[in-house]
Each structure stands twice: as C-alpha cells, then as structure tokens.
Amino acid sequence: CLSGYICAIVASIVTGVPVKWVEDRMENLSTTSFARDYHMTAEIAAKNDGTVTGLKVHVLADHGGFDACADPSKWPAGFFNIVTGSYDFPAAHLEVDGVYTNKAPGGVAYRCSFRVTEAAYCIERAMDILAQKLDMDPADLRMKNFVKAEQFPYHSALGWEYDSGDYHTAMQKAMDTIGYRELRAEQKAKQEAFKRGETREIMGIGVSFFTEIVGAGPSKNCDILGVAMFDSAEIRVHPTGSVISRMGTKSQGQGHETTWAQIIATEIGIPAADIMVEEGNTDTAPYGLGTYGSRSTPVAGAAIALASRKIRNKAQMIAAHMLEVSEYDLEWDVDGFQVKGNPQARKSMKEIAWAAYHAPPPGMEPGLEAVSYYDPPNMTYPFGAYLCVMDIDVDTGVAKTRRFYALDDCE
C-alpha cells in the first residue's frame, strides 16, 4: 500500500501535475492491516454435572511487522481478558504472547473492539466442546454457568467489573422465540432417519452467547501512550435558539450527526433540525480520542448529555428570573420550563436563549454554552444470544441457513 503513495508522489514530481492515489476498501484491508490472527488454546475444568470451576487460556498473537493501531497502552493484546465471557468462572488464568512477523500491522480493531471478538469465539467454542464431552445440551450448559442476575455488579476472575446483565432471561427468550426444544427434537429425528438411510440431509443448530467489553474511555483502564481516553463536548446555544455542538469523535457512517443531535434535543428541548453537529475539524474539535471500539456513544455521548444538562441548569435560573419565581418552583417540560401547578406560566428554550444574551439575571455571565469532559467510571458490558439453524446436504456440502436469531442487549 505504501508503494502506491510513493508512486503517486514520484509521478507528481515527474509530471508536474497533482497525482492522487486511490485504493478500494478490499485493497486497504488486505494490505495495510489485519486482525483475527490469534492462535488460541483453552482448557476448562468442570464437574460431571457441567458446573465450570476454572479456565486456562493461552494465546499466540500475531502483531505483524509493527504496532500501528490505537490499542490502550495497558492492553497491548486488547481486552482479551473478557475471555471468561458470560460465565461464572471462580478461577481463570490467561497468558498472551505477542509476536512480530513480516506481515502488515496486526491486531487492528475493525469489526469490533480490541480483540473482544476473538475472546468470545474462544470461550464459546470451548463451551461447545465441553457440552459434547459431557453429553449435555449446549444451551443448558450455558444456562447452568451464566453469571446470575443477582450477582451483578460481578467481578470476573480476570479483573473486570460487569456492571449489569440478565443472561438467563436473554437466552430463554431466544430459545422460546425459535422453539429450541422442538428444533432439537426435529434434529434428533433427522439423525435417526439419516442412520436408516432415509435422507441425505442433516440438521445443525448453533448456539452462542457473548458478553463484550466496550466503551473504551475510563482513564483508570485506558490510555494511549499516556494520553487518557476520555472525551469531551462543546455546545453553544445561539441567541436565536439554534445550536452548534463540537465533539472529538468522527462519524464513519454510524450516523453520529443524528445521534448527537437527538441527545441534545432530548436534554434541552431544541429540535434536532436546529442543531449543527461538527466533528473531525482538528482546528476546532475539543479533546477526544476518536471513534473506534464501540466507544462513541457511551463516552462522547455521555459528555454531550452532561454538557447539555449544564446548559439546562443555567437556562432554569434564567427562566426563574424571567418568570419572577424561584428556580425550585420550575419544572422541565419538553422544550422549556414552566411553573409547577401553572403550566401557562412558561418560557421556551428559544425565549431563554434570547434572554441569555440580551437580558441575563443580574450578576450572571451572559451566554448559554457549556463544555463537559467525561471520564467514565467503567467500561460497558453488552451481551447477546445468537441461535442458528441450518440444513446440510452431506453429498454436495450445500448448506442452507433456515433461521438465524440474534438477541442483543444495547447497553
């Protein structure tokens, strides 16, 4: 890939005209970086009834020729220690060996956050193998070992504090929705028919449950070369009631412009259509560590909400002055403040914005804007259940996905 840029520079010098190097997405992903090249070995200790008692994992991680991704300094192999997954392992040991090879930079976090995908695959594959060895249903084995709802906040054996979750309910809902028990009965019937030579088609049912660790931001856990990974937001309400907001994130197609405007609109009542979102301008962007690893909404989004609430708090004092009541006599209602018990006595945010610039309360600094830095107290731990039903022709190898069900917790 670098040769493309070099050739473009040389061509520009030789021809005396601007030359632009353009690559497509596949060229970029195949030559500039890679992920997923982890060789993982997992061992699970368990009782005969399926209760897990310990986990031991070794990982050989290919980092490519050099590190070139924004891994947190404390976690050069990413957040792989989420490998205990959704299960209540009383003891666990994890060892990761990072190696340099002659490949492009490895371990790049695309399609999920900092090696979480590999960790989820590792533990789920291991749980499937354990179910086979114990002759247990893989869903039942998972249900038996899930962290229970009453155990949250849960401290995993590898050091993370899961803030919340209800794994049993999620799995049960997924199983009930697809008719899991009926599908297992059908699968068994097909297996018997196959043995009798009555069919050449077999049926597979895949079960997976994951817990992620995302929202990279807490300074106690995350930094890049000593630079903390929290985010900030700047929001200014103009005298006309329109808003400009600046963030340190950058949308990659997720629709930040809509999400950020909706958060602000919810908090201060100004319509999203009147809110300008500015990202990615390095001349004006506030402090932020960018967009990756499912961190934008839990970190930058929280900074936006807090900055909005600072604005609303000041707006409440201005509205109290305008209505000649105590600020404690006011209540928030969609797009402004009204006097408790007297909704006709109210001021909208547009009216308050105008007053903030031309007639603020005595002794109050004019204007209506705020800056907020948000250093999260913890990561976030979303989870989900995925079930897949397939039919496979054993002679041709043709596989048809009959049903794929995904249930996700959006924390």
C-alpha positions in Angstrom: 0.0 0.0 0.0 2.8 2.4 0.8 4.2 1.9 -2.7 1.0 3.4 -4.0 1.6 6.7 -2.2 5.3 6.7 -3.1 4.4 6.2 -6.8 1.9 9.0 -6.7 4.4 11.4 -5.2 7.1 10.5 -7.7 4.6 10.7 -10.6 3.5 14.1 -9.4 7.2 15.3 -9.3 7.9 13.9 -12.8 4.8 15.1 -14.5 4.4 18.4 -12.6 0.7 17.8 -12.0 -1.2 16.6 -9.0 -1.5 12.8 -8.8 -3.9 11.1 -6.4 -3.6 7.6 -5.1 -6.9 5.8 -4.7 -7.5 2.3 -3.3 -10.7 0.4 -2.7 -11.7 -1.0 0.7 -10.6 -4.5 -0.1 -7.1 -3.3 -1.2 -6.8 -1.3 2.0 -7.9 -4.1 4.4 -5.7 -6.7 2.7 -2.5 -4.7 2.6 -2.4 -2.1 5.3 -3.6 -4.1 8.4 -5.2 -7.3 9.5 -7.0 -8.7 12.6 -8.0 -12.1 13.9 -4.7 -13.9 13.6 -4.8 -15.4 17.1 -3.9 -19.0 17.8 -5.9 -19.8 21.0 -5.7 -22.8 23.3 -8.4 -23.1 26.0 -8.9 -25.6 28.8 -12.0 -25.7 31.0 -12.2 -27.5 34.4 -15.7 -28.7 35.2 -17.6 -31.1 37.4 -19.6 -34.0 36.0 -22.8 -32.0 36.2 -21.4 -29.3 34.0 -20.5 -26.7 36.6 -17.3 -24.9 35.5 -14.6 -24.5 38.1 -11.7 -23.0 36.1 -10.4 -21.7 32.8 -6.9 -21.6 31.4 -6.2 -19.9 28.1 -3.0 -19.3 26.1 -2.9 -17.0 23.0 -0.2 -16.6 20.4 -1.0 -13.2 18.9 0.4 -12.1 15.6 1.1 -8.4 15.7 2.5 -8.1 12.2 5.7 -6.1 11.5 5.0 -3.3 14.0 2.2 -1.9 16.2 0.2 0.7 14.3 -3.2 0.7 16.0 -4.7 2.5 18.9 -4.6 -0.2 21.5 -4.8 1.0 25.0 -1.3 1.1 26.5 -2.1 -1.2 29.3 -3.6 -3.8 27.0 -1.3 -4.4 24.0 -3.3 -7.5 23.2 -6.6 -5.7 23.6 -9.3 -6.6 26.0 -8.8 -10.3 25.6 -9.3 -10.9 29.3 -13.0 -10.7 28.7 -12.5 -14.4 27.7 -14.4 -15.6 30.7 -17.4 -14.4 28.8 -20.8 -14.7 30.4 -19.8 -17.5 32.7 -19.1 -17.6 36.5 -15.6 -19.0 36.5 -14.3 -18.9 40.1 -10.7 -19.1 38.8 -9.1 -18.2 35.4 -5.6 -17.8 34.0 -4.8 -16.1 30.7 -1.4 -15.8 29.0 -0.9 -13.9 25.8 2.3 -13.9 23.8 2.6 -11.2 21.2 4.9 -11.9 18.3 6.2 -9.8 15.4 6.1 -11.2 11.9 6.7 -9.9 8.3 3.0 -9.1 7.8 1.3 -5.7 7.8 0.4 -4.3 11.2 -1.8 -6.8 13.1 -4.5 -6.6 15.8 -6.3 -3.7 14.2 -9.7 -3.2 15.7 -12.2 -3.4 12.9 -15.5 -5.2 13.2 -15.5 -5.0 17.0 -13.4 -3.8 19.9 -9.8 -4.7 20.7 -9.8 -8.5 20.4 -13.2 -9.0 22.0 -14.4 -11.0 19.0 -11.6 -13.5 19.3 -12.2 -13.9 23.1 -15.9 -14.5 22.5 -15.1 -17.1 19.9 -12.6 -18.8 22.1 -14.8 -19.3 25.1 -17.9 -20.2 23.1 -16.1 -22.8 21.1 -14.6 -24.2 24.4 -18.1 -24.4 25.9 -19.4 -26.3 22.9 -16.6 -28.8 23.2 -17.3 -29.2 27.0 -21.0 -29.8 26.2 -20.1 -32.5 23.7 -17.7 -34.2 26.2 -20.4 -34.2 28.9 -23.2 -35.1 26.5 -25.1 -32.0 27.6 -27.2 -29.7 25.6 -25.0 -26.7 24.8 -27.8 -24.2 25.7 -28.4 -26.0 29.0 -24.7 -26.0 29.8 -24.6 -22.2 29.2 -27.7 -21.6 31.3 -26.2 -23.6 34.2 -23.0 -21.5 34.2 -24.2 -18.0 33.4 -23.5 -15.2 35.9 -26.8 -14.8 37.8 -28.7 -11.5 37.7 -28.4 -11.1 41.5 -24.6 -11.4 41.2 -24.2 -8.0 39.4 -22.1 -5.9 39.7 -20.0 -9.0 39.0 -16.2 -9.2 39.4 -14.8 -11.6 36.9 -11.8 -13.9 37.7 -9.7 -11.9 35.2 -10.4 -8.5 36.8 -13.3 -6.8 35.1 -16.4 -5.5 36.9 -19.5 -6.3 34.8 -22.0 -3.6 35.7 -25.3 -5.3 34.8 -26.9 -8.1 32.9 -29.6 -10.7 32.8 -28.2 -13.6 30.8 -30.7 -16.3 31.7 -33.6 -14.2 30.6 -31.9 -13.3 27.3 -31.1 -16.9 26.5 -34.5 -18.2 27.5 -36.2 -15.6 25.3 -34.1 -16.6 22.3 -34.8 -20.3 22.9 -38.5 -19.7 23.3 -38.7 -17.5 20.2 -37.3 -20.1 17.8 -38.8 -23.1 19.5 -35.5 -24.5 20.6 -36.7 -27.7 22.2 -38.9 -28.6 19.2 -35.9 -28.0 16.9 -33.7 -30.3 18.9 -36.4 -33.0 18.7 -36.6 -32.5 14.9 -32.8 -32.7 14.7 -32.8 -36.0 16.6 -35.4 -37.4 14.3 -33.4 -36.4 11.3 -30.3 -38.0 12.7 -32.2 -41.3 13.1 -33.6 -41.0 9.6 -30.1 -40.4 8.3 -28.8 -43.5 10.0 -31.6 -45.5 8.5 -30.6 -44.2 5.0 -33.9 -42.4 4.6 -32.3 -38.9 4.0 -29.0 -37.4 3.0 -29.7 -34.2 4.7 -28.7 -33.4 8.3 -29.6 -30.5 10.5 -27.3 -28.3 12.6 -28.2 -26.0 15.5 -25.6 -23.5 16.6 -25.8 -21.8 20.0 -23.7 -18.8 21.1 -23.8 -16.3 23.9 -21.4 -13.4 24.3 -20.5 -10.6 26.7 -18.5 -7.8 25.2 -16.4 -5.1 26.9 -16.6 -1.9 25.0 -16.8 1.9 25.6 -13.1 2.4 25.9 -12.6 5.5 27.9 -12.0 5.2 31.7 -8.6 6.7 32.5 -8.1 4.1 35.2 -8.1 1.4 32.5 -7.4 3.1 29.2 -4.7 5.4 27.7 -2.7 5.6 24.5 0.9 6.4 25.3 -0.2 8.1 28.5 -3.0 10.1 26.9 -6.2 9.3 28.7 -9.1 8.1 26.5 -12.0 10.1 27.9 -13.9 12.5 25.6 -15.4 16.0 25.8 -18.1 18.1 24.1 -18.7 21.8 23.5 -22.2 23.0 23.0 -23.3 26.6 22.3 -26.8 27.9 22.1 -27.0 31.0 19.9 -29.4 33.9 20.7 -31.7 32.6 18.0 -32.1 29.3 19.8 -30.1 27.3 17.3 -27.2 25.2 18.5 -23.7 24.3 17.4 -22.0 21.3 19.0 -18.5 20.1 18.6 -17.1 16.7 19.6 -13.8 14.9 19.4 -15.4 11.9 17.6 -15.7 11.3 13.9 -18.6 9.5 12.2 -17.5 6.6 10.0 -21.1 6.0 8.8 -22.7 5.3 12.1 -24.8 8.5 11.9 -23.3 10.5 14.8 -24.8 13.6 13.4 -28.3 12.2 14.1 -27.4 10.6 17.4 -25.7 13.6 18.9 -28.4 16.0 17.8 -31.1 13.7 19.3 -29.2 13.6 22.7 -29.0 17.4 22.8 -32.6 17.8 21.6 -33.8 15.4 24.4 -31.8 17.2 27.1 -32.5 20.9 26.2 -35.7 20.7 24.0 -34.3 22.4 20.9 -35.3 20.5 17.7 -32.6 18.4 16.1 -33.1 20.3 12.9 -31.8 23.4 14.6 -28.7 21.7 15.9 -25.4 21.7 13.9 -23.0 18.9 14.8 -19.4 19.5 13.9 -16.9 16.6 14.0 -13.5 16.0 12.6 -12.3 19.6 12.3 -8.9 19.5 14.0 -8.9 23.3 14.2 -12.0 23.4 16.4 -12.6 19.9 17.7 -12.4 19.6 21.5 -10.4 16.9 23.3 -11.4 13.4 22.3 -9.8 10.1 21.4 -11.8 9.4 18.3 -14.2 6.8 17.0 -13.5 3.1 17.3 -14.1 0.1 19.6 -17.8 0.9 20.2 -16.8 3.9 22.4 -18.5 6.9 20.8 -22.0 6.8 22.4 -21.0 5.6 25.9 -18.1 8.1 26.2 -18.7 11.0 23.8 -22.4 10.6 24.0 -22.3 10.9 27.8 -20.1 14.0 27.6 -22.7 15.6 25.3 -25.5 14.8 27.7 -23.6 16.3 30.6 -22.8 19.5 28.7 -26.5 19.7 27.7 -27.5 19.4 31.3 -25.2 22.2 32.3 -26.9 24.4 29.7 -30.3 23.4 31.0 -29.3 24.2 34.6 -28.3 27.7 33.6 -31.4 28.0 31.5 -33.5 27.2 34.6 -32.0 30.1 36.5 -32.7 32.4 33.6 -36.3 31.2 33.3 -36.8 31.7 37.0 -35.6 35.3 36.6 -37.9 35.9 33.7 -40.9 34.4 35.4 -40.1 36.1 38.8 -40.1 32.8 40.7 -37.6 30.6 42.5 -35.8 28.2 40.2 -37.1 25.4 42.5 -40.6 26.4 41.6 -40.0 25.4 38.0 -40.3 22.0 36.2 -39.0 21.0 32.8 -41.5 20.2 30.1 -40.2 19.0 26.7 -38.8 22.3 25.4 -38.8 24.7 28.3 -39.6 25.4 31.9 -43.0 26.0 33.5 -44.1 27.0 36.9 -45.3 24.0 38.9 -49.0 23.9 39.0 -49.3 26.7 36.5 -48.3 25.4 33.1 -49.4 28.6 31.3 -46.5 30.4 33.0 -43.6 29.1 31.0 -40.6 30.0 28.9 -39.3 28.0 26.0 -35.7 27.4 25.4 -35.7 29.7 22.4 -37.0 32.5 24.6 -34.5 31.7 27.3 -31.6 31.7 24.8 -32.6 35.2 23.6 -32.7 36.4 27.2 -29.3 34.8 28.0 -27.7 37.2 25.5 -29.6 40.4 26.0 -31.1 40.3 29.5 -29.5 37.7 31.8 -30.1 37.9 35.5 -28.1 40.4 37.4 -24.6 39.1 38.3 -24.9 36.2 35.8 -22.4 35.8 33.0 -24.2 36.2 29.6 -24.4 33.5 27.1 -25.6 29.9 27.0 -22.9 27.4 26.4 -21.1 24.6 28.2 -18.1 22.3 28.0 -18.0 18.9 29.6 -15.3 16.3 30.0 -16.5 12.8 30.7 -14.2 10.2 32.2 -16.4 7.0 32.5 -16.2 5.1 35.8 -16.3 1.8 34.0 -16.5 0.1 30.6 -19.8 -1.2 29.3 -20.7 -4.8 29.0 -23.4 -5.5 26.4 -24.4 -9.1 25.8 -26.5 -11.2 23.4 -27.7 -14.6 22.4 -27.4 -15.9 18.8 -29.0 -19.1 17.5 -28.6 -20.6 14.0 -30.5 -23.4 12.4 -29.0 -25.0 9.2 -29.8 -27.8 6.8 -26.8 -29.5 5.1 -26.7 -31.9 2.2 -23.9 -34.3 3.1 -23.3 -35.3 -0.6 -22.9 -31.9 -2.0 -21.9 -29.9 1.1 -24.6 -27.3 0.3 -25.7 -25.6 3.5 -28.8 -23.6 3.8 -29.5 -21.3 6.7 -33.1 -22.0 7.7 -33.1 -19.5 10.6 -30.8 -17.1 12.3 -31.9 -15.4 15.5 -30.0 -12.6 17.3 -30.9 -11.0 20.6 -28.8 -8.1 21.7 -28.6 -6.0 24.8 -27.7 -2.5 23.8 -26.1 -1.1 27.0 
